[in-house]
Amino acid sequence: MNDVSVLVVEDNQFDMTIITEALKAAEIEYIAVHNSVDAIEAAIKHQPSIALLDLNMPVIDGRELCEMLQKEPKTNHIKVIFLTASDRAEDILFGVRMHAAYYVKGVSMTELIKGIKGIDFAVKLEEEVTSYQNLNHALHNKYNRVCELH
């Protein structure tokens, strides 16, 4: 995939291997880290477009990491996908409150890749719409200036 990059934050090595192999097979660029401290550094350094966050990690869990990423101006553009085995209502509601792009419980790697591609498509579409809106605004201003001269 063109310029989509994914930060994978997973403390379980088995799960990390499955996820990164699926990303590799789909030709999606990724950065893999095993804890939230490394995730913050990697997010600032590599500027991924999407972060896959395990909700249940030691020290700083996925919830806290998501909040940290969203508060940091250098990383608040990153779309978050929560990976979890939890189906607790409070976890799902947290994902909704944090505007998570995707919340998955026991998802197949095929579905995860589809979700990543869907999020990437939506981000690119939003950027294109914004670009057209800016162009429209500039043309409107130019039109108004020309009308004022006449």
N, C-alpha and C positions, 0 to 999 in steps of 0.2 A: 504494500500500500504506500502511496506517495509519501506524505510527510507526517503521517500519524505516528506518534511514539507513545509507548505505554510504560508507566512506572508500575512494577509489580512489587507489592509489599506483602510478603508471606513468610511467617516464621517456621512453617512446616516444610521441610526439604522435599518430601514426597509430593505435596501439593504444588510447590514451586516448580518442580521438574515437569509435572504434567502441564501446568499453565505455560511455562516458557517453551516447551516443545510444541504446543499448539500454536503459540504466537510465531515461532520460527517457521512452522509448516505453512502458516498463512502469510509469511513474508512481512510480518509486522515488527517494526523495530521496537525493542524493549530494553529497559534497565531493570535489573532484578536486585532487590535488597531484602534482608531478612529482619529488619527492625525499623521502627519509626524514626529513630535518630538519624540513621543512614538515609531514610526516605526523604527527610527534609533537605538534607544536603544535596542529594541526587536531584530532587525536584528543582531546586534553585539552579544547580549547575547545568542540568540537561533540558529543562523546560519541556517536559512531556506534555502531550495534549490530553492524556487520560491517565488516571491512577487507579489501579486495582488494589483495594485495601481490604485486608483481612480484618474483620471487626474485633476478633479476640486474639490479641497479642499481648505478651508481657510488657511491663514497664509503661509504655504509652500505647493504648489500644487504638483501633481504627477510628473510633469516634473522636478521640482527642486529636489524632493525626489529621483527620478531615477538618476539624475546626482550625488547627494550626495552618493548614494549607490555605484555607479560605480567608484567614486573617492576614496572611502575608501577601503584600502587593505583587511580589515576584512570582507567586504561585496560585493566586486566586482565580486564574483563568482555567485551571486544570479541572476537567470533568471527572467526577468520582464514580467508580463502580464499587459497591460493597460486595465482597465475597464472604459468605458466611454459611454456617450450617444452622444458624438461628432462625427460627420463625416466630420469635417473641414479638408481640405487638409493639413494645417500646423500641425495639431495634428497627423495625420497619418504619415506625413513625419518626425515629431519629433520621433515617435516610431521607424521608420526605421533607422534614424540617431543614435539612442541610442541602436540599436540592440535588440529591444524588441523581446522577444520570441513569443509574441502573442499580437494582438491588437483587442479588441472585443468591438462591439457596440451592445448593447441590445441582448446579446447572451443568449441562454437558458442554464440552469445549467447543463444539460446533455452535451452540447457542451463544456462548460467550463471544466467540469471534464475530458472529452476526451482530451482537449487541455493540461491540467495539466499532464495527464498520458502520452501523446505523448512527452511532453518536458522532463519528467522524464526518459522515455525510451531513448530519444536521448542523454541525459546527461550520463546515464549509459553506453550506447554504446560508446560514445566518451571516457569515462574513460577506458573502456576495450580495445579499439583500442590503446590508449596511453600506456597502460600497455604492450600490445604486441609489440609496437614499442620500448619501453624501453628494453624489453627482447631481441628483435632482435638486438638492438644496443649493448647490453652487450655481446651477443653471438658472434657478429661480432668482437668486441674488443678482446674477448678471442681467437677467431680463429686467428686473426692477431698476437697476442702475441705468440701463439704456432708456427705459421709459422716462426716468427723471430728467434725462438730457434732452428729451424731445418735448 
